[in-house]
């Protein structure tokens, strides 16, 4: 995936759902290609959002995951949800 395609995805799918902002980190990654039963290594994007853990947020995240899998032909997208203490 090119940086331009990624930027377009962030602008069209993530930012409209979470306009308060986010952080994107580039990282090396690897995952199991279940169709070919191989380990694939490549660049990865980590998106960090600090948001309340409620049903509305979960629906937004589910929509982003579905859109990402379709747009970039991905078998899966990882999501980690954890509690945090935040001061605004």
Secondary structure, DSSP 8 states (H G I E B T S, - for coil): --HHHHHHHIIIIITTT-TT--EEEEEEEEEEETTTTEEEEEEEEEEE-----SHHHHHHHHHHHHHHHHHTT-S-------------
